[in-house]
Each structure stands twice: as structure tokens, then as C-alpha cells.
Amino acid sequence: MGVDSINQTWVSEFILLGLSSDWGTQVFLFVLILVMYLVTLAGNSLILLLIRLDSRLHTPMYFFLSVLSLVDLCYGNSIAPQMLVHFLSVQKRIPFHSCVLQLWASLALGGSEFFLLGAMTYDHYVAVCHPLHYTAIMHGELCLTLSASCLVAGFSNSLMETILTFQLPLCHNVINHFACETLAVLQLACVDISFNKVMVTFSGFFVILLPCSLVLFSYARIVAAILRIHSAQGRHKAFGTCASHLTVVCMCFGATIFTYLGPHSASSVDREKMVALFYAVVAPMLNPLIYSLRNKDVMAALQKMLEKFRQ
């Protein structure tokens, strides 16, 4: 019998080390994450409600925004509630099946969000570069197909990565993370994980670099089209159409690229925790704020709804 077989452990639950072992820090993080989580729920729910109630927002751009808000709501709920419970717990335990489900859901929703950002970029490209044909190109069927394709791609990639991760024999059950994350779980394996790391790289290329390439190509065409507009007012209006989306794209893709292209060191684990925290809590909170505060249509819809409540 090999050494790996002897050391292999049957795991029924995992213990998460979390972000800190200091009680004061954990209480502070509990309050901070709770506030951010509540803002995430309120902000994304409000975006969905406004788009549903205001007919002026029944356009392809806001359809994609509603799907993004729904994904952000689910993404936040896949990790934040468990984090809040664990901040006030001595032993941060999570059952095996819950860990599998959390990894699959977080990967699926995170991947879907990157693809959705790519689809939204295409929508902005058509709006700026082909304004006269926008309605004909971005019809309802295409919007539904693009959104469904983003979700299918994200969930399929996640399923593959989750299966490859949890089919490995595990030597112990202590995860150096605040959630079940692929690379953190792989560190528990009793066998060589080189193949899994290659597949994680391939998955990252598929989920991050492909949408990022589409974003870069589309925005290169958009910038070229904007520069050909003669009036300053026209250029400002065209850029204003893309400003909120471009902010979110730079925020999301920028954090990922910084993480994976940055130098690896002893602090890599802490850096990965911070980036995972950003995508799980910060990004879902900021997205609705960016899209609402920088968007006149959304603010007008909000004002209209508030006026109705006052009557």
C-alpha cells in the first residue's frame, strides 16, 4: 500500500482558517461585511425593481444590467452569509457537501459575470458604432441567447473545475481560506496536483482572457468611433454611454490580472484571499452603485418611483 493511500483521510467536513484569528479583528470584519452585504442586497434588488417597473429601462443595455444584478445577488449570497456566521464562531466548520456547492456556485457566478461583462461590451459597441442598426441587431432573441450563453459557459466551466478538484484524495481538512476556493482546496490533496493547476490555468484563460479580449477589441473600436465624432457634445454623450460599464470592467478585470500576473511570494495566499473577498463582497456592492450614480436613466427611474410613493 502506497504512502498516499495510507495518509488519505475521509473528509466529512472542512475547517476554514478565515481572514484572521484575532477576535477583535473578526468582530470588526463582521460589522464591515454585514454592512456591505446589506448594501449589496438593497442595491441590486433596487436595480432589478427599477428595470422591471420603468418602461424606459426596457432596453438591451438594462436587460443585461438586470442579469448582472441577479448574478451579483446570488454571488453575494453564496459566500457572505457563511462568512458572517464564521466571524462569530470559534470553529469555522463547513460540511463537505456545502463546500462542494459553495465552490461550484462561486466559480459559476464569477465566471458568468466575466462573460456578461463581455456581452455588455458588445452591446455598447453596437450602440456607439452602429447606432442606426442598434435595434435591429440587439433584438430580444439575441439578448436572451447571449445571456443564456454567458450563464451556460460559466456554470459548465465551474462544474468541470469542481469535479476535478473534489475527486482528489485529501490528506487533511483544514483550508487556509475564508471560503471553499479551488487553489486552497487543492493544497489538501495527497497526490500531485500539477494537472489540476494546468486545468485551473486553462479555466482562467477561458473565463477571463476570452471576455477580456472581446472587451479590449470592442473598446478599441468604440474609442475610434468616438474620435470620429466632430462635436464635443456628441463625443461626451457617446463616452457617457460607456462610462459606468468601463468603470466596472476595469475594476473586475484589473483585480484579476493584478492577482495572476503579479509576482508570487509568501504573501500570495493573503493576496488571493483579498481578491476573493473583493469579488465575493466588494464588487457585488459597487456594481449597482456605479451603474446607478453614473446613470441618468436609472436615477430618473428612481426619482419617479420615489414620487409615486410620496403620493
C-alpha positions as CSV (number, residue, x, y, z in Angstrom):
1,M,0.0,0.0,0.0
2,G,1.5,3.4,-1.0
3,V,2.1,6.3,1.2
4,D,-0.6,8.4,-0.4
5,S,-3.2,5.6,0.4
6,I,-2.1,5.4,4.0
7,N,-2.3,9.2,4.5
8,Q,-5.6,9.6,2.7
9,T,-8.3,10.9,5.0
10,W,-12.1,10.5,4.6
11,V,-13.4,14.1,5.0
12,S,-16.9,14.8,6.2
13,E,-16.3,18.5,6.9
14,F,-13.7,21.2,6.5
15,I,-12.3,23.8,8.9
16,L,-11.7,27.2,7.4
17,L,-9.0,29.4,8.9
18,G,-10.7,32.6,7.8
19,L,-9.2,36.0,7.4
20,S,-7.9,36.5,11.0
21,S,-7.6,34.6,14.3
22,D,-7.8,37.8,16.3
23,W,-11.3,38.2,18.0
24,G,-11.3,42.0,17.8
25,T,-10.5,41.9,14.1
26,Q,-13.2,39.3,13.4
27,V,-15.8,41.5,15.2
28,F,-14.8,44.5,13.1
29,L,-14.9,42.4,9.9
30,F,-18.3,41.1,10.9
31,V,-19.7,44.6,11.1
32,L,-18.0,45.7,7.9
33,I,-19.0,42.7,5.8
34,L,-22.6,42.9,7.2
35,V,-23.0,46.5,6.1
36,M,-21.5,45.7,2.7
37,Y,-23.7,42.6,2.3
38,L,-26.9,44.6,3.2
39,V,-25.9,47.3,0.7
40,T,-25.4,44.6,-1.9
41,L,-28.9,43.1,-1.3
42,A,-30.5,46.6,-1.3
43,G,-28.6,48.0,-4.3
44,N,-29.0,45.0,-6.7
45,S,-32.7,44.4,-5.6
46,L,-33.4,48.1,-6.3
47,I,-31.8,47.9,-9.8
48,L,-33.9,44.9,-10.6
49,L,-37.1,46.6,-9.3
50,L,-36.4,49.8,-11.3
51,I,-35.8,48.0,-14.5
52,R,-38.9,45.9,-14.0
53,L,-41.2,48.9,-13.2
54,D,-39.9,51.6,-15.6
55,S,-40.6,51.0,-19.3
56,R,-37.9,53.5,-20.3
57,L,-35.4,50.9,-19.0
58,H,-36.7,48.1,-21.1
59,T,-33.8,48.1,-23.5
60,P,-31.0,45.6,-24.2
61,M,-28.5,47.5,-22.1
62,Y,-30.7,47.4,-19.0
63,F,-31.7,43.8,-19.7
64,F,-28.0,42.8,-19.4
65,L,-27.7,45.0,-16.3
66,S,-30.6,43.2,-14.7
67,V,-29.0,39.8,-15.4
68,L,-25.7,41.2,-13.9
69,S,-27.6,42.4,-10.8
70,L,-29.2,39.0,-10.4
71,V,-25.8,37.2,-10.7
72,D,-24.3,39.7,-8.1
73,L,-27.2,38.9,-5.7
74,C,-26.6,35.2,-6.0
75,Y,-22.8,35.6,-5.8
76,G,-23.0,37.6,-2.6
77,N,-25.4,35.0,-1.1
78,S,-23.1,32.1,-1.9
79,I,-20.3,33.3,0.4
80,A,-21.2,36.3,2.6
81,P,-23.8,34.7,5.0
82,Q,-21.4,31.9,5.8
83,M,-18.6,34.4,6.4
84,L,-20.7,36.4,8.8
85,V,-21.6,33.3,10.9
86,H,-17.9,32.2,10.9
87,F,-16.7,35.6,12.1
88,L,-18.5,35.0,15.4
89,S,-17.6,31.2,15.6
90,V,-14.7,29.6,17.4
91,Q,-14.6,26.7,15.0
92,K,-15.3,27.7,11.4
93,R,-16.7,24.4,10.1
94,I,-18.4,23.7,6.8
95,P,-19.8,20.3,5.7
96,F,-18.2,18.5,2.7
97,H,-21.3,18.9,0.5
98,S,-21.7,22.5,1.4
99,C,-18.1,23.2,0.5
100,V,-18.6,21.5,-2.9
101,L,-21.8,23.5,-3.5
102,Q,-20.1,26.8,-2.5
103,L,-17.1,26.2,-4.7
104,W,-19.3,25.3,-7.7
105,A,-21.7,28.3,-7.1
106,S,-19.0,30.9,-6.6
107,L,-17.0,29.8,-9.6
108,A,-20.1,29.6,-11.8
109,L,-21.4,33.0,-10.8
110,G,-18.0,34.6,-11.0
111,G,-17.3,33.1,-14.5
112,S,-20.8,34.1,-15.7
113,E,-20.1,37.7,-14.6
114,F,-17.0,38.0,-16.7
115,F,-18.9,36.6,-19.7
116,L,-21.7,39.1,-19.1
117,L,-19.3,42.0,-19.0
118,G,-18.1,40.9,-22.4
119,A,-21.7,40.7,-23.7
120,M,-22.4,44.1,-22.3
121,T,-19.4,45.5,-24.0
122,Y,-20.7,44.1,-27.3
123,D,-24.0,45.9,-26.7
124,H,-22.1,49.2,-26.1
125,Y,-20.1,48.6,-29.3
126,V,-23.2,48.2,-31.4
127,A,-24.8,51.3,-29.7
128,V,-21.8,53.5,-30.5
129,C,-20.5,52.1,-33.8
130,H,-23.8,51.1,-35.4
131,P,-26.5,53.3,-33.8
132,L,-28.8,53.3,-36.8
133,H,-28.9,49.4,-36.8
134,Y,-28.9,49.0,-33.0
135,T,-32.5,48.0,-32.6
136,A,-32.3,45.5,-35.5
137,I,-29.0,43.9,-34.2
138,M,-29.7,43.8,-30.5
139,H,-33.2,42.3,-30.7
140,G,-34.7,40.4,-27.8
141,E,-33.8,36.9,-29.1
142,L,-30.1,37.8,-29.4
143,C,-30.1,39.4,-25.9
144,L,-31.6,36.2,-24.4
145,T,-29.2,34.0,-26.3
146,L,-26.2,36.0,-25.2
147,S,-27.2,36.0,-21.6
148,A,-28.0,32.3,-21.6
149,S,-24.7,31.5,-23.3
150,C,-22.8,33.5,-20.6
151,L,-24.6,31.5,-17.8
152,V,-24.1,28.2,-19.5
153,A,-20.4,28.9,-20.1
154,G,-19.8,30.0,-16.5
155,F,-21.7,27.1,-14.9
156,S,-20.2,24.4,-17.3
157,N,-16.7,25.6,-16.6
158,S,-17.4,25.6,-12.8
159,L,-18.8,22.1,-12.9
160,M,-15.6,20.8,-14.6
161,E,-13.3,22.6,-12.2
162,T,-15.3,21.4,-9.1
163,I,-15.4,17.8,-10.2
164,L,-11.6,17.8,-10.9
165,T,-11.0,19.4,-7.5
166,F,-13.0,17.1,-5.3
167,Q,-12.2,13.8,-7.0
168,L,-8.7,14.1,-5.4
169,P,-7.8,12.1,-2.3
170,L,-7.4,14.5,0.7
171,C,-4.8,14.3,3.5
172,H,-6.5,16.7,5.9
173,N,-9.4,19.1,6.2
174,V,-8.0,22.5,7.2
175,I,-8.5,25.1,4.4
176,N,-6.4,28.2,4.6
177,H,-9.1,30.5,3.3
178,F,-12.4,32.1,4.4
179,A,-14.4,30.0,1.8
180,C,-14.0,26.9,-0.3
181,E,-11.7,28.1,-3.1
182,T,-10.1,25.9,-5.8
183,L,-6.4,26.5,-5.1
184,A,-6.9,26.4,-1.3
185,V,-8.7,23.0,-1.5
186,L,-6.1,21.6,-3.9
187,Q,-3.5,22.2,-1.1
188,L,-5.2,19.4,0.9
189,A,-4.6,16.8,-1.8
190,C,-2.3,13.8,-1.1
191,V,-1.3,13.4,-4.7
192,D,0.4,15.5,-7.3
193,I,-1.8,18.4,-8.4
194,S,0.1,19.6,-11.5
195,F,-2.7,18.5,-13.8
196,N,-5.3,20.4,-11.7
197,K,-3.1,23.5,-11.8
198,V,-2.9,23.3,-15.6
199,M,-6.7,23.0,-15.7
200,V,-7.1,26.0,-13.4
201,T,-4.9,28.0,-15.8
202,F,-6.9,26.8,-18.8
203,S,-10.1,27.7,-16.9
204,G,-8.8,31.2,-16.1
205,F,-7.9,31.7,-19.8
206,F,-11.4,30.6,-20.8
207,V,-13.3,32.7,-18.2
208,I,-11.0,35.8,-18.0
209,L,-8.8,36.2,-21.1
210,L,-11.5,35.5,-23.7
211,P,-14.0,38.0,-22.3
212,C,-11.1,40.5,-21.7
213,S,-10.0,40.1,-25.3
214,L,-13.5,40.9,-26.5
215,V,-13.7,43.9,-24.2
216,L,-10.3,45.3,-25.5
217,F,-11.3,44.8,-29.1
218,S,-14.7,46.3,-28.7
219,Y,-13.5,49.3,-26.8
220,A,-10.7,49.9,-29.3
221,R,-13.5,50.2,-32.0
222,I,-15.6,52.3,-29.7
223,V,-12.8,54.8,-29.0
224,A,-12.0,55.0,-32.7
225,A,-15.7,55.7,-33.4
226,I,-15.9,58.3,-30.7
227,L,-12.9,60.2,-32.0
228,R,-14.5,60.4,-35.4
229,I,-17.4,62.3,-33.9
230,H,-16.9,66.0,-34.7
231,S,-18.9,67.7,-32.0
232,A,-17.6,67.7,-28.4
233,Q,-21.2,67.2,-27.1
234,G,-21.6,64.1,-29.3
235,R,-18.3,62.7,-28.1
236,H,-19.3,63.4,-24.4
237,K,-22.6,61.7,-24.9
238,A,-21.1,58.6,-26.6
239,F,-18.5,58.3,-23.9
240,G,-21.1,58.7,-21.2
241,T,-23.0,55.7,-22.6
242,C,-20.0,53.5,-21.8
243,A,-18.6,55.2,-18.7
244,S,-20.3,53.1,-16.0
245,H,-19.6,49.8,-17.8
246,L,-16.0,50.7,-18.4
247,T,-15.5,51.5,-14.7
248,V,-16.9,48.1,-13.7
249,V,-14.8,46.3,-16.4
250,C,-11.6,48.0,-15.3
251,M,-12.4,47.2,-11.6
252,C,-13.2,43.5,-12.2
253,F,-10.6,42.6,-14.9
254,G,-8.0,44.8,-13.3
255,A,-8.1,43.0,-10.0
256,T,-7.9,39.6,-11.6
257,I,-5.0,40.5,-13.9
258,F,-3.1,42.0,-11.0
259,T,-3.5,38.8,-9.0
260,Y,-2.4,36.3,-11.6
261,L,0.3,38.4,-13.3
262,G,1.8,39.7,-10.0
263,P,4.9,38.2,-8.5
264,H,4.3,35.0,-6.4
265,S,5.6,35.2,-2.9
266,A,4.8,34.1,0.7
267,S,2.1,36.7,0.7
268,S,0.3,35.2,-2.3
269,V,-2.2,33.3,-0.1
270,D,-3.2,36.5,1.6
271,R,-3.4,38.3,-1.7
272,E,-5.7,35.6,-3.1
273,K,-7.9,36.0,0.0
274,M,-8.2,39.7,-0.6
275,V,-9.1,39.3,-4.2
276,A,-11.6,36.6,-3.4
277,L,-13.1,38.9,-0.8
278,F,-13.3,41.7,-3.4
279,Y,-15.2,39.5,-5.9
280,A,-17.5,38.0,-3.2
281,V,-18.4,41.1,-1.3
282,V,-17.0,44.4,-2.7
283,A,-17.7,44.0,-6.4
284,P,-21.4,43.0,-6.0
285,M,-21.9,46.0,-3.7
286,L,-20.1,48.5,-6.0
287,N,-21.7,47.4,-9.3
288,P,-25.2,48.8,-8.6
289,L,-23.8,52.0,-7.1
290,I,-21.6,52.6,-10.2
291,Y,-24.4,51.9,-12.6
292,S,-27.0,54.0,-10.7
293,L,-25.0,57.0,-9.6
294,R,-23.4,57.5,-13.0
295,N,-26.6,56.8,-15.0
296,K,-29.2,59.5,-15.6
297,D,-31.9,57.0,-16.7
298,V,-31.6,54.9,-13.6
299,M,-31.6,58.0,-11.4
300,A,-34.7,59.3,-13.2
301,A,-36.4,56.0,-12.7
302,L,-35.5,56.1,-9.0
303,Q,-36.9,59.6,-8.7
304,K,-40.1,58.6,-10.5
305,M,-40.6,55.7,-8.1
306,L,-40.0,57.8,-5.0
307,E,-42.5,60.4,-6.3
308,K,-45.1,57.6,-6.6
309,F,-44.5,56.5,-3.0
310,R,-44.9,60.1,-1.8
311,Q,-48.4,60.4,-3.4
